[in-house]
Amino acid sequence: MDLGEKPDRDREGRDRKLFQLIEKSRQPVVFFIDDAHLVQTKTLFGLKKLIERGLCVVLVGHPRLAFTLGRGQMEEIGLRCERIAIRGLAGEVDKYLDRGFLENSRDRTATLGERRPRSG
């Protein structure tokens, strides 16, 4: 299967072509799923077969995804996952902006506490 080729309509044909692509690739093939907490359980079970054939899957979603992957039938999949929690910038935006300002500023004389006045 070439990247420009259209996938087959039937599942077996799509899977076969995807497996061929994974096997032919010199680089790891990575499949990203955003909002993975909305993905149906049946779909996650289908991904297990692809992972066993060498596809790397990155699930990005709400923290409840970790809960889903840790219970019941999903536990088998959850045990194979590496979980990484990414905290947002809540309450730390000023520190983030100050650091970026200091690292990217040509004038290195500024300090963390110095800020430009905010306009109205």
Secondary structure in CASP SS format (residue, H / E / C, confidence):
PFRMAT SS
TARGET T0000
AUTHOR 0000-0000-0000
METHOD secondary structure of the structure
MODEL  1
M C 1.00
D C 1.00
L C 1.00
G C 1.00
E C 1.00
K C 1.00
P C 1.00
D C 1.00
R C 1.00
D C 1.00
R H 1.00
E H 1.00
G H 1.00
R H 1.00
D H 1.00
R H 1.00
K H 1.00
L H 1.00
F H 1.00
Q H 1.00
L H 1.00
I H 1.00
E H 1.00
K H 1.00
S C 1.00
R C 1.00
Q C 1.00
P C 1.00
V C 1.00
V E 1.00
F E 1.00
F E 1.00
I E 1.00
D C 1.00
D C 1.00
A H 1.00
H H 1.00
L H 1.00
V C 1.00
Q C 1.00
T H 1.00
K H 1.00
T H 1.00
L H 1.00
F H 1.00
G H 1.00
L H 1.00
K H 1.00
K H 1.00
L H 1.00
I H 1.00
E H 1.00
R C 1.00
G C 1.00
L C 1.00
C E 1.00
V E 1.00
V E 1.00
L E 1.00
V C 1.00
G C 1.00
H C 1.00
P C 1.00
R H 1.00
L H 1.00
A H 1.00
F H 1.00
T H 1.00
L H 1.00
G C 1.00
R C 1.00
G H 1.00
Q H 1.00
M H 1.00
E H 1.00
E H 1.00
I H 1.00
G H 1.00
L H 1.00
R C 1.00
C C 1.00
E C 1.00
R C 1.00
I C 1.00
A C 1.00
I C 1.00
R C 1.00
G C 1.00
L C 1.00
A C 1.00
G C 1.00
E C 1.00
V H 1.00
D H 1.00
K H 1.00
Y H 1.00
L H 1.00
D H 1.00
R H 1.00
G H 1.00
F H 1.00
L H 1.00
E H 1.00
N H 1.00
S C 1.00
R C 1.00
D C 1.00
R C 1.00
T C 1.00
A C 1.00
T C 1.00
L C 1.00
G C 1.00
E C 1.00
R C 1.00
R C 1.00
P C 1.00
R C 1.00
S C 1.00
G C 1.00
END
